[in-house]
């Protein structure tokens, strides 16, 4: 398959920082299989994606899409009910993202910027039997080390976070109503997220979210 991806933003320090790039074309190959047992399922896929990569000329400092990045990986996902009122949703991805065309071929073969080798997540929901309408949730997210420079010298370390939450479905004034509460980054993990542009982003601190929805 082929697709369009929004053009990148030149990094700070480039001579054409304010340039706007048109969407570029990516090409992807994928093969996989899926298991469907009704209430439970899983999928496994291998893929390869080739896409243009931004490079900055060391002399002119002009940023352009003259490079290329090749992503190869395997992705496993699972979903469904594993017990009475217990549902899971999660997956693991292995990604081998390489720079295949770099300025002067200096960094050919290095790992791509902001592309961790491993990513995984697992979420669990439990419909409590002691209070109908109450569902508790838990989730963990893991991301391995990611490089933030084409020379693969600078990187951000691996990180893992845990989230918990609950929702309660009931009726108010005859209207279906749901209350939700979630606590993300339960242990207030301090971490950095690598970005394909080379920037690093501070991870969200421990945060409590509360909401209520009413259907009319």
N, C-alpha and C positions, 0 to 999 in steps of 0.2 A: 504494500500500500504506500501511497504518497500523501503527504500532508503539508499544510502551510503552518509555519511557526512565526510568531511576532518577531520582528527584527530586534537585535540587542541594542543596548545603550552604551556608547563608548565610555570607557573608564575614566576616572579623574586623572589628569596628567596627559591625556591624549590631546593632540592639536585640534581635533574636530569633536570636542566634547559635546557640542550641541547638535551634532549630526543626527538625522532620523533615517534609519534603515528600513527598507521595505521588507515585508514578510518573505521568508526564504523557504525553499522546498526541502523536505526531508524524505528519505526513502527507508522503509521498514520491511523486514522479513520476519515472519513469526510462524512457529509450528507448535502445536500443543494438544492436550487432551483434557477432557472434563469428565468427572464422575458425578452422577446425579442419583442419589438414593431417596429422593423425595424430600424428606425433612433434613437431609444432610448432603453436602456436596463438597467437591474439591476440584481444583484445576492446576495444571502444570504446563508451563509454556517456556520455550526458548526463543530468543529474539535477537535481531541485529538491526541497529538504526545508524544510518550515516547522515550527518548533517554538517553544514558549514560551521566554521569556528572563527571567532574574532581574533585577529592578531594586530599588534601595534608595531609599526615599523620603528626599529631602534634609532634610525637617523632622523626621519621626518616626524616621528611621533604620531603619524596618522593611523587611526584605527580602521580596519577593513575586515571584510568577511572572506579573506583569501585562504584561510586555513580550513582544516577538516577534522571532525571528531567522529570516532566510531565507537558505538556502544554495543556491547554484547552481554547477554545475561540470561539468567534463568529465574523464573518467578513461580512461586507456589502459593496458592490461596486456599483457604478452607472456610466453610460457612455452614450454618444450620444448627439444629437442635441436637444436643448430645445427651440430654436427659429431660425429665419432666420440668418444663419451665426454664431450662438452662440453654442458652444460645451462645455460640461463639462466632467470631468473625476475625480473621487474621491472615497473615501471610509473611513470607520471607522472600527477599529479592537479592540475588547476587548480581553485581554489575561490574563488568570489566570495561570501563570507559577510557579510551586511549586517544591521545592526540596523534593523528596520522599525517597531518600536513601543518608544519609550523614555520615560522619565519626563519629562513636559512636552514631548515630541517634541524634546528638546534635542539628542539625538545620532542622530536618524533619518538613515539613509543611511551612517553610519560603519561601518567594518569591525568585525566581531564580535571579541570578546576571545578570544585564544588560537587563532585560526583563520588559519594561514599561507596565503598566496595560492598558493604552489607547494610541492608535495612530490613527491619522486621517490626510487626505490630500484632498485638493480640487483644481483642476486646471480648468481654464476657457480660452477659445479661442474665439476671435471675428474677423470675416472677415469684415473689414471696407467697407461700401458701397461707401464712398467718394474717395477711392483710390484702385481700383482693384489690387489684389495681395498682399496687406498689411494685415497682421494678427497680432493683439495684444494679449498678453497672461498675465495671472496672476495666482499665485499659493500660497497657504498657507499650512504649515505643522505644526502639533502639536504632541508633544510627552510628555506623563506624566512622573512623577517622576520614577526613576529607582534605584534599590539598587545596590551597588557595593561591598558588602560584604555578605557572607553567613549568618552572624548573623543579617542582616537587620538593622544594626546600621548606617552605612555610605550609603549615597545616593546622587544622583545628582537631582536637582530640575527640574520641568517641563519646557519646552521651546516651543516657537512658532516663526516661521519665515515667511516672506513674500517675494515673488519673482515677478518681472515683466519683460516683454520682448516684442519683436516684431520680425517678419520676413517679408521679402519682396521678392516675387517671380516674376522674370522678365526674359528677354532674353538679352544676350550680345553676339554680333557677331553670332546670330542665335542659341546660346547654352542656354538651361534652366539654370538659375542662381538664387541662393537664398542667400540673405543677412540675417544674424541673429544677434540679440543683446539681451542680458539678464542681468539683475541686480539681483543677488541672495542676500538674507539677506538684503533686502531693508533698514531696520531701524538699521542695524549693531548690531543686538542682540548678547550679550555676553552669551554664554551658554556652557555646558559640555554634552557630550554624554557618557552614560554608555556602557560598553563593557562586553560581557559574560566572558572574561578572568579576569575581576576585574579592568582593567585599565580604566581610563577616557580619553576621547579625546576632545580636544578643538574644538568647532564648527567653521566652516568657517566664516570669517568676510565678510563684504559687498564686493562683487566682481563683476566686470563688465567683461562679456564675449562677444567677437566679432568674427564672423566667416563668411566665404563665401564659397559656394560650387557651382561647375560647372559640369553639366552632359555632357559627351562626347559620 
